[in-house]
Amino acid sequence: MIRITELSLPIDHSADQLRQAIIKRLKIAEEGLRNFVGLSAAMTRVRKTAMCCSLSMLSM
């Protein structure tokens, strides 16, 4: 298992966007990511008009 912290995505991200962000962060092929589990999420304000979601994930 690998723990990923500070993975920032838009609040309305899809499961596919999350999967692609994990693959990009780990620099692996799509087939290399078998499963992932969310540990926590927090919303932060990036600018006056934009917010993002910071996630902590475990990838397997």
Secondary structure, 3 states (H helix, E strand, C coil): CEEEEEEEEECCCCHHHHHHHHHHHHCCCHHHCCCEEEEEEEEEECCCCCEEEEEEEEEC
